[in-house]
Amino acid sequence: MKIAITGGKGGVGKSIVATSLAVEFASKNRTILIDADAECPNDHLLLSVKRKKYATIYQSIPKFDYSKCKKCGRCALACKKEAIVWVKGKFPAFVKDACIGCLACQAACPYGAIRETKKEIGKIYTGKNYNVNLVSSELKLGELASGEVVAEVRKRSDEINKKVKANIMIIDSSPGIGCPVIASLVGTDYIVAVTEPTPSALFDLKRVLYLANHFRIKHGIVVNKFDLTKKFYREIEKFAKEKKIPILSRIPYRKDFVTSVIKMKPVVKINPKYKKMFKEIIDKINIK
């Protein structure tokens, strides 16, 4: 079973929910947790996991052979990211950091002056604590291809799981609704959408649940800090009722969650009373 934890807006508590669910699942099941927030991974911090490098992720990029280049500029016209700069009569200049690795330039070159090479765009790490097997993705500083990194960590997680043999896979996505989030959601059985009672969180929740409906993935809502403001919490309940989306849990605004982050310890270990709360979420998302 593959469960994605998302929500659209950053800072609503996705990682807290993901790690807590993983720890609770791991008490009875082999569990693997994928930190798919490649730009800002932090599940290893919340679980006090000492990560070990598992793999380096590379992206295809072009390499120019100027001895074959006729300065025609077709490669620059084919590049939609403007990673190739060309001036008539001059050799094209390649801006490596802007390249997304599509290699349209190679296909467009009629002289065979472009071949494929690669550059490092990220790393994959593994670790284990609280019986949770963690696979963590991390985008290289300055790179833009976080979607590609997430897609690769999803692929490598399936590879790792052949040894772990986990029957529960939890994917902690990045904020937003872009390529990294889509790569996190595709192929999952259930989406847990985490939100909070604020206008921006509700707006972003609606956008990410549009993706859930687009991919026809079952989903439910977890309202974090639900008692922070009654007005916007009622707006979330109204939205959920209109769209017939189950509210899986209402997490209170408590100091225990701050303590959990500071001590790098799951909140279910900080205060056992939260075990029941996350157990109820597990029971509600169980797919028959």
MIDRENKE-359204 format. One record per residue: residue number from 1; residue in three letters; x, y negated, z of N, C-alpha, C in turn. Coordinates in steps of 0.1 Angstrom, whole numbers. Atoms other than C-alpha are relative to their C-alpha. Layout:
% residues N
ATOM  num  residu   n.xx   n.yy   n.zz  ca.xx  ca.yy  ca.zz   c.xx   c.yy   c.zz
ATOM  NUM     Ala      X      Y      Z      X      Y      Z      X      Y      Z
...
//
This chain:
% residues 288
ATOM  num  residu   n.xx   n.yy   n.zz  ca.xx  ca.yy  ca.zz   c.xx   c.yy   c.zz
ATOM    1     Met      8     12      0      0      0      0      9    -12      0
ATOM    2     Lys     -8     12      1     14    -34    -10     -9    -12      4
ATOM    3     Ile      8     11     -5      2    -65      9      9    -13     -2
ATOM    4     Ala     -7     12      1     12   -100     -1     -5    -11     10
ATOM    5     Ile      4     11     -9     12   -129     24      4    -13     -7
ATOM    6     Thr     -2     13      8      7   -163      7     -9    -10      7
ATOM    7     Gly      8     11     -5    -12   -195     12      0    -13     -7
ATOM    8     Gly     -1     13      8     -1   -222    -12      8    -10      8
ATOM    9     Lys     -8     10     -7     10   -248     13     11      6      9
ATOM   10     Gly    -11     -4     -9     43   -246     31     -2     -3     14
ATOM   11     Gly      0      3    -15     46   -245     69    -13      4      7
ATOM   12     Val     12     -4     -7     12   -229     76      1     13      8
ATOM   13     Gly     -2    -12     -8     27   -198     92      1     13     -7
ATOM   14     Lys      0    -12      8     31   -173     64     10     10      6
ATOM   15     Ser    -11     -9     -4     64   -159     77     -3      6     14
ATOM   16     Ile      4     -5    -13     51   -156    113    -10     11     -2
ATOM   17     Val     10    -11      2     21   -136    100      6     12     -6
ATOM   18     Ala     -6    -11      7     42   -115     77      9      8      9
ATOM   19     Thr     -9     -8     -9     68   -105    103     -8      6     11
ATOM   20     Ser      8     -6    -11     42    -99    130     -8     12     -5
ATOM   21     Leu      7    -11      6     21    -77    107     10     12     -3
ATOM   22     Ala    -10    -10      3     53    -59     96      4      8     13
ATOM   23     Val     -4     -6    -13     63    -52    133    -12      9      5
ATOM   24     Glu     12     -8     -5     27    -40    141     -2     12     -9
ATOM   25     Phe      1    -11      9     26    -18    110     11     11      3
ATOM   26     Ala    -11     -8     -2     60     -4    118     -1      9     12
ATOM   27     Ser      2     -8    -12     48     10    151     -6     13     -3
ATOM   28     Lys      6    -13      4     30     37    132      3      5    -14
ATOM   29     Asn     -3     -3     14     41     36     96     14     -4     -4
ATOM   30     Arg    -12      5      6     73     34     76     -3    -13     -8
ATOM   31     Thr      4     13      5     73     -3     67     12     -7     -6
ATOM   32     Ile    -10      9      6     93    -25     43     -5    -14     -2
ATOM   33     Leu      4     14      1     92    -63     44      9     -6    -10
ATOM   34     Ile     -7      7     11    102    -83     13     -1    -15      3
ATOM   35     Asp      0     15     -1    112   -119     19      2     -6    -14
ATOM   36     Ala      0      5     14    102   -133    -15      1    -15     -1
ATOM   37     Asp     -2     14      0    108   -169     -5     15     -3     -3
ATOM   38     Ala    -15      0      4    141   -170    -24      7    -13      3
ATOM   39     Glu     -7     13     -2    147   -207    -19      2     -3     15
ATOM   40     Cys     -1      2    -14    142   -207     19     -3     13      8
ATOM   41     Pro      3    -12     -8    143   -171     33      2     -2     14
ATOM   42     Asn     -2      1    -14    138   -169     70     -5     12      8
ATOM   43     Asp      6    -12     -8    122   -135     79     11      7      8
ATOM   44     His    -11     -7     -7    157   -122     89      3     -8     13
ATOM   45     Leu     -2      8    -13    159   -151    115    -11      4     10
ATOM   46     Leu     11     -2     -9    124   -144    129      1     14      6
ATOM   47     Leu     -1    -13     -4    133   -107    132     14      3      6
ATOM   48     Ser    -13     -2     -4    169   -112    143      7     11     -7
ATOM   49     Val     -7    -10      8    182    -91    115     13     -4     -5
ATOM   50     Lys    -13      3      5    218    -90    106      1      6    -14
ATOM   51     Arg      1     -4     14    217    -89     68     13      5     -6
ATOM   52     Lys    -11     -4      7    240    -70     46     -3     -2    -15
ATOM   53     Lys      2      2     14    246    -78      9     -3     13     -7
ATOM   54     Tyr      3    -13      7    229    -52    -13      3     -2    -15
ATOM   55     Ala     -3      2     14    232    -67    -48      1    -15     -4
ATOM   56     Thr      0     13      5    240    -98    -68     -9      0    -12
ATOM   57     Ile     10      2     11    214   -111    -93      6     -9    -10
ATOM   58     Tyr     -5      7     11    225   -123   -127    -11     -4    -10
ATOM   59     Gln      9      4     10    208   -142   -154      8     -1    -14
ATOM   60     Ser     -6      1     13    215   -140   -191      2    -15     -5
ATOM   61     Ile     -2     14      6    230   -172   -207      8      2    -13
ATOM   62     Pro     -7     -1     13    245   -179   -241     15     -4      2
ATOM   63     Lys    -14      4      1    282   -181   -249      3     -3    -14
ATOM   64     Phe     -2      5     13    293   -201   -279     14      3     -6
ATOM   65     Asp    -12     -3      8    319   -190   -305      1    -12    -10
ATOM   66     Tyr      0     12      8    328   -224   -320      8      3    -14
ATOM   67     Ser     -7     -4     13    350   -206   -347    -11      4    -10
ATOM   68     Lys     10     -4      9    317   -194   -362    -11    -11     -1
ATOM   69     Cys     10     11      0    296   -225   -354      1     -9    -12
ATOM   70     Lys      1      9     11    285   -246   -384     -6    -14      3
ATOM   71     Lys      5     13     -5    272   -275   -363    -14     -3     -6
ATOM   72     Cys     13      3      6    237   -271   -377    -11     -5     10
ATOM   73     Gly      9      5    -10    219   -278   -344    -13      8      2
ATOM   74     Arg     12     -8     -2    193   -250   -347     -1      5     14
ATOM   75     Cys      1     -5    -14    202   -237   -313     -6    -10     10
ATOM   76     Ala      6     11     -9    194   -271   -297    -15     -2     -3
ATOM   77     Leu     14      2      3    161   -273   -315     -9     12      6
ATOM   78     Ala      7    -11     -6    152   -238   -302     -1      0     15
ATOM   79     Cys     -1      0    -15    160   -246   -266    -11    -10      6
ATOM   80     Lys     11      9     -6    128   -259   -248      4     -6     13
ATOM   81     Lys     -4      6    -13    147   -267   -216     11    -10     -2
ATOM   82     Glu    -10     10      3    171   -290   -233     14      2      6
ATOM   83     Ala    -13     -4     -6    201   -271   -220     11      0    -11
ATOM   84     Ile    -10      1     11    218   -275   -254     -1    -14     -6
ATOM   85     Val      0     13      5    227   -310   -264      9      0    -14
ATOM   86     Trp     -7      0     13    236   -315   -301     -1    -14     -7
ATOM   87     Val     -1     13      8    247   -346   -321      5      4    -14
ATOM   88     Lys     -3     -4     14    249   -343   -359     15     -1     -2
ATOM   89     Gly    -15     -1      3    284   -333   -370      9      4     11
ATOM   90     Lys     -7     -4    -12    294   -322   -335     -4     14      4
ATOM   91     Phe      3    -13     -6    296   -289   -317    -11     -2     11
ATOM   92     Pro     10      2    -10    266   -283   -294      7      1     14
ATOM   93     Ala     -4     -1    -13    272   -289   -257    -10      7      9
ATOM   94     Phe      9     -8     -8    258   -264   -232      0     -4     14
ATOM   95     Val      2      4    -14    243   -275   -199     -4     13      8
ATOM   96     Lys      3    -13     -6    245   -242   -179    -10      0     11
ATOM   97     Asp     10      0    -11    225   -253   -149    -14     -2     -4
ATOM   98     Ala     14      2      4    195   -262   -170     -5     13     -8
ATOM   99     Cys      4    -12      8    194   -228   -189     -8     10      9
ATOM  100     Ile      8    -10     -7    167   -203   -180      2     14     -5
ATOM  101     Gly     -4    -13      4    182   -174   -199     -9      6    -11
ATOM  102     Cys      9     -6     10    156   -170   -227      7      5    -12
ATOM  103     Leu     -8     -4     12    183   -167   -254     -7     -3    -13
ATOM  104     Ala      6      4     13    161   -183   -280     10     -6     -9
ATOM  105     Cys    -10      6      8    192   -201   -291      8     11     -8
ATOM  106     Gln     -7    -11      6    209   -168   -299     -8      5    -12
ATOM  107     Ala      9     -5     11    179   -157   -320      0    -10    -11
ATOM  108     Ala      1     11     10    179   -191   -338     12     -2     -8
ATOM  109     Cys    -13      2      7    216   -191   -348      1     10    -11
ATOM  110     Pro     -2     -9     12    220   -178   -384     14      4     -2
ATOM  111     Tyr    -14     -2      3    257   -176   -381      7     10     10
ATOM  112     Gly     -6     -9    -10    262   -152   -351     10     -7      9
ATOM  113     Ala    -10      7     -8    280   -179   -332     -4      0     15
ATOM  114     Ile      4     -1    -14    261   -172   -299     -2     14      4
ATOM  115     Arg      2    -13     -6    264   -141   -278     -4     -1     14
ATOM  116     Glu      6      0    -13    250   -131   -245     11      2     11
ATOM  117     Thr     -8     -2    -12    269   -135   -212     -9     -2     12
ATOM  118     Lys      9      1    -12    256   -139   -176      6     -9     10
ATOM  119     Lys     -5      8    -12    258   -161   -145     -8      5     12
ATOM  120     Glu      7     -4    -13    250   -154   -109    -11    -11      4
ATOM  121     Ile     11      9     -4    217   -169    -97     -5      4     14
ATOM  122     Gly      5     -4    -13    211   -151    -64      6     13      5
ATOM  123     Lys     -4    -12     -6    217   -123    -40    -12      7      7
ATOM  124     Ile      9     -8     -8    197    -95    -23      7      6     12
ATOM  125     Tyr     -5     -5    -13    202    -86     13     -9     11      6
ATOM  126     Thr      8    -10     -7    190    -57     34      3      0     15
ATOM  127     Gly     -2     -1    -14    187    -51     71    -12      7      7
ATOM  128     Lys     11     -7     -7    165    -35     98      0     -4     15
ATOM  129     Asn      2      2    -14    151    -43    132    -14      2      3
ATOM  130     Tyr     14     -3     -5    120    -34    152     -7     10    -10
ATOM  131     Asn      5    -11      9    117     -4    128     -5     -6    -13
ATOM  132     Val      4      6     13    111    -29     99     12      0     -9
ATOM  133     Asn    -11      0     10    132    -24     68     -2    -13     -8
ATOM  134     Leu      1     13      7    139    -59     54      8     -1    -12
ATOM  135     Val     -7      3     12    148    -68     19     -2    -15     -3
ATOM  136     Ser      1     15      1    156   -105     15      7     -5    -12
ATOM  137     Ser     -5      6     12    161   -125    -16      5    -14      3
ATOM  138     Glu     -5     14     -3    182   -157    -17      5     -6    -13
ATOM  139     Leu     -4      7     12    186   -181    -46     13     -7      2
ATOM  140     Lys    -13      8     -1    221   -195    -53     -3    -14      0
ATOM  141     Leu      1     14     -1    224   -231    -43      1     -7    -13
ATOM  142     Gly     -1      7     12    217   -254    -72     -7      7    -12
ATOM  143     Glu      6     -7     11    200   -228    -94    -15     -2      1
ATOM  144     Leu     14      3      1    164   -231   -106     -9     13     -2
ATOM  145     Ala      8    -12      5    154   -195   -115     -5      8     12
ATOM  146     Ser      5     -8    -12    137   -185    -82    -11     10     -4
ATOM  147     Gly     10    -10      5    109   -167   -102      7     13     -4
ATOM  148     Glu     -7    -12      5    135   -144   -118      6      7     12
ATOM  149     Val     -5     -6    -12    151   -138    -84    -11      8      8
ATOM  150     Val     11     -7     -6    117   -128    -69     -4     12     -8
ATOM  151     Ala      3    -12      8    110   -105    -98     10     11      2
ATOM  152     Glu    -10    -10     -1    143    -88    -94      0      6     14
ATOM  153     Val      1     -6    -13    139    -84    -56    -12      9      1
ATOM  154     Arg     11     -9      0    105    -68    -62      4     13     -7
ATOM  155     Lys     -4    -12      7    121    -44    -87     10      8      9
ATOM  156     Arg    -10     -7     -8    150    -36    -63     -6      6     13
ATOM  157     Ser      7     -6    -12    126    -31    -34     -6     13     -3
ATOM  158     Asp      6    -13      4    109     -3    -52     12     10     -1
ATOM  159     Glu    -12     -8      1    144     11    -58      4      4     14
ATOM  160     Ile     -4     -2    -14    153      8    -21    -10      9      7
ATOM  161     Asn     11     -8     -7    119     23    -11      1     15     -3
ATOM  162     Lys     -1    -14      3    128     56    -28      8      7     11
ATOM  163     Lys     -8     -5    -11    152     61      1     -8     -2     13
ATOM  164     Val      7      3    -12    131     44     28    -13      8      1
ATOM  165     Lys     13     -7      1     99     61     17    -11     -6      9
ATOM  166     Ala     11      7     -8     77     34     33    -13      1     -7
ATOM  167     Asn     13      0      6     40     36     28     -7    -13      1
ATOM  168     Ile      5     13     -1     35      0     37     11    -10     -5
ATOM  169     Met    -10     11      5     52    -29     17     -7    -13      2
ATOM  170     Ile      6     14     -3     46    -65     29      9     -9     -8
ATOM  171     Ile     -8     10      8     57    -93      5     -4    -14      6
ATOM  172     Asp      1     14     -6     62   -127     22      4    -10    -11
ATOM  173     Ser     -3      8     12     58   -152     -7      5    -14      4
ATOM  174     Ser     -4     14     -2     71   -187    -11    -13     -9     -1
ATOM  175     Pro     11      9      2     48   -218    -10     -3     -2    -15
ATOM  176     Gly      4      5     14     29   -230    -41     -7     11     -8
ATOM  177     Ile      7    -10      9     14   -212    -71      8      2    -13
ATOM  178     Gly     -8     -1     12     43   -212    -95      5     14     -3
ATOM  179     Cys     -6    -13      4     64   -184   -110      4      9     12
ATOM  180     Pro     -4     -8    -11     79   -172    -77    -12      7      7
ATOM  181     Val     11     -5     -7     45   -168    -61     -7     11     -9
ATOM  182     Ile      6    -10      9     30   -150    -92      8     13      0
ATOM  183     Ala     -8    -12     -1     60   -126    -91     -2      7     13
ATOM  184     Ser      2     -6    -13     52   -120    -55    -14      8      1
ATOM  185     Leu     13     -5     -1     15   -113    -60     -3     12    -10
ATOM  186     Val      3    -10     11     15    -91    -92      3     14      5
ATOM  187     Gly     -2    -14     -3     10    -55    -85     -3      4     15
ATOM  188     Thr      3     -2    -14     -2    -59    -49    -14      5      2
ATOM  189     Asp     14     -6     -3    -33    -42    -33     -9    -10      7
ATOM  190     Tyr      8      9     -8    -43    -70    -10      8    -13      2
ATOM  191     Ile     -7     13     -3    -35   -107     -4     -6     -6     13
ATOM  192     Val      3      7    -12    -35   -123     30      3    -14     -2
ATOM  193     Ala     -3     14      2    -39   -160     25     -1     -8     13
ATOM  194     Val     -1      7    -13    -27   -180     55     -2    -15     -3
ATOM  195     Thr      3     15      1    -40   -216     60     -1     -6     13
ATOM  196     Glu      2      7    -12    -45   -242     86    -10    -11     -2
ATOM  197     Pro     11      9      2    -73   -267     93      5    -14     -3
ATOM  198     Thr     -4     13      5    -59   -296     73     -5     -1    -15
ATOM  199     Pro      4      2     13    -71   -311     40      9      6    -11
ATOM  200     Ser    -10     -5     10    -39   -303     21      1     15      0
ATOM  201     Ala     -1    -15     -1    -38   -267     34    -12      7     -7
ATOM  202     Leu     12     -5      6    -74   -261     23      0     -1    -15
ATOM  203     Phe     -1      2     15    -68   -276    -12     10     10     -6
ATOM  204     Asp    -10    -10      6    -37   -254    -17     -5     14      2
ATOM  205     Leu      6    -14     -2    -56   -223     -3     -9      3    -12
ATOM  206     Lys      9     -2     11    -82   -228    -30      8      3    -13
ATOM  207     Arg     -8     -2     12    -55   -229    -57      7     14      0
ATOM  208     Val     -6    -13      0    -37   -198    -46    -10     11      0
ATOM  209     Leu     10    -10      1    -69   -179    -42     -6      1    -15
ATOM  210     Tyr      3     -1     15    -76   -188    -79      9     11     -6
ATOM  211     Leu     -9    -10      5    -46   -167    -86     -4     14      4
ATOM  212     Ala      5    -13     -5    -59   -138    -65    -12      5     -8
ATOM  213     Asn     12     -4      9    -92   -139    -85      5      3    -14
ATOM  214     His     -5     -3     14    -73   -141   -118      6     14     -1
ATOM  215     Phe     -6    -13      1    -53   -110   -110     -9     11      6
ATOM  216     Arg     10     -9     -6    -84    -94    -94      5      8     12
ATOM  217     Ile     -5     -7    -12    -67    -86    -61     -9     -4     12
ATOM  218     Lys      9      2    -12    -88    -82    -30      8     -9     10
ATOM  219     His     -7      9     -9    -80   -109     -4     -9     -5     12
ATOM  220     Gly      7      5    -12    -89   -124     30      8    -12      5
ATOM  221     Ile     -6     12     -5    -80   -155     49      3      1     15
ATOM  222     Val     -4      1    -14    -61   -160     82      2    -15      2
ATOM  223     Val     -1     14     -4    -66   -194     98      9     -2     12
ATOM  224     Asn     -9      2    -11    -36   -204    118     -3    -14      6
ATOM  225     Lys      3     12     -8    -39   -231    145    -14     -5     -2
ATOM  226     Phe     14      3      3    -76   -229    140     -7    -10      9
ATOM  227     Asp      5      9    -10    -83   -249    172      6    -13      0
ATOM  228     Leu     -7     13      0    -62   -278    161    -10    -11     -3
ATOM  229     Thr     11     10      3    -92   -297    146    -12      8     -5
ATOM  230     Lys     13     -7      3   -128   -285    145     -5     -4    -14
ATOM  231     Lys      6      5     12   -138   -306    115      5      8    -12
ATOM  232     Phe     -6     -7     12   -114   -291     89     -1     15      2
ATOM  233     Tyr      2    -14     -1   -118   -256    104    -14      4     -5
ATOM  234     Arg     14     -3      5   -155   -258     97      0      0    -15
ATOM  235     Glu     -1      1     15   -146   -268     61      5     14     -6
ATOM  236     Ile     -6    -13      4   -125   -236     58    -11     11      1
ATOM  237     Glu     11    -10     -2   -154   -215     72    -11     -1    -10
ATOM  238     Lys     10      2     11   -178   -231     48      4      5    -13
ATOM  239     Phe     -6     -5     12   -155   -224     19      0     15     -1
ATOM  240     Ala     -1    -14     -1   -150   -188     30    -14      7     -2
ATOM  241     Lys     14     -6      1   -188   -182     34     -5     -2    -14
ATOM  242     Glu      5      3     14   -196   -198      0      6     10    -10
ATOM  243     Lys     -7     -9     10   -170   -176    -18      0     15      5
ATOM  244     Lys      2    -14     -6   -178   -145      4     14      6      2
ATOM  245     Ile    -14     -5     -3   -141   -142     15      0      2     15
ATOM  246     Pro      0     -3    -14   -136   -125     48     11     -8      7
ATOM  247     Ile    -10      6     -9   -118   -144     76      6     11      9
ATOM  248     Leu     -6    -12     -7    -94   -118     89      4     -3     14
ATOM  249     Ser     -4      3    -14    -82   -137    120      0    -15      1
ATOM  250     Arg     -2     15     -4    -82   -171    138     10      0     10
ATOM  251     Ile    -11      1     -9    -49   -177    153      1    -13      8
ATOM  252     Pro      0     13     -8    -48   -203    182     13     -7     -1
ATOM  253     Tyr    -11      8      0    -24   -231    184      7      1     14
ATOM  254     Arg     -6     -3    -13     -1   -219    212     15     -1      0
ATOM  255     Lys    -14      1     -1     34   -224    225      8     13     -3
ATOM  256     Asp     -7    -13      2     42   -187    222      6      1    -14
ATOM  257     Phe     -5     -1     13     46   -191    185     13     -8     -3
ATOM  258     Val    -12      8      1     72   -219    189     11      8      7
ATOM  259     Thr    -10     -8     -8     90   -197    215      5     12     -9
ATOM  260     Ser     -4    -11      8     90   -169    190     10     -4    -10
ATOM  261     Val     -9      5     10    108   -190    164     14     -3      7
ATOM  262     Ile    -12      4     -7    133   -204    189      8     12      5
ATOM  263     Lys     -6    -12     -5    141   -169    204      3     10    -11
ATOM  264     Met     -2     -9     11    141   -153    170     -5     14      3
ATOM  265     Lys      7    -13     -5    117   -126    183    -14      0     -4
ATOM  266     Pro     14     -1      4     83   -115    169     -9     -4     11
ATOM  267     Val      9      5    -10     54   -132    187     -7     12      7
ATOM  268     Val      6    -12     -7     39    -97    194      9      6     10
ATOM  269     Lys    -10     -5    -10     71    -90    214      1    -11     11
ATOM  270     Ile      0     11     -9     70   -125    231    -12      2     10
ATOM  271     Asn     12     -1     -9     34   -119    244     -8     11     -6
ATOM  272     Pro      7    -12      6     18    -84    239    -15     -3     -3
ATOM  273     Lys     14      3      2    -17   -100    239     -3     -2    -15
ATOM  274     Tyr      2      3     14    -11   -109    202      0     13     -8
ATOM  275     Lys      0    -13      7     -7    -72    193    -15      3     -5
ATOM  276     Lys     14     -3      3    -45    -68    194     -5     -9    -12
ATOM  277     Met      4      9     10    -50    -98    171      5      5    -14
ATOM  278     Phe     -6     -4     12    -26    -85    144     -5     15     -4
ATOM  279     Lys      6    -14      3    -40    -49    148    -14     -2     -6
ATOM  280     Glu     13      2      6    -74    -63    140      1     -4    -15
ATOM  281     Ile     -3      4     14    -60    -79    108      2     13     -8
ATOM  282     Ile     -3    -12      7    -46    -45     98    -12      8     -2
ATOM  283     Asp     12     -8      2    -79    -28    104     -9     -6    -11
ATOM  284     Lys      9      6     10    -97    -53     82      5      1    -14
ATOM  285     Ile     -5      0     14    -74    -52     53      3     15     -5
ATOM  286     Asn     -2    -14      3    -72    -14     53     -8      4    -13
ATOM  287     Ile      7     -3     13    -81     -3     17     -3     15      0
ATOM  288     Lys      4    -14      1   -100     29     15      3      6    -13
//
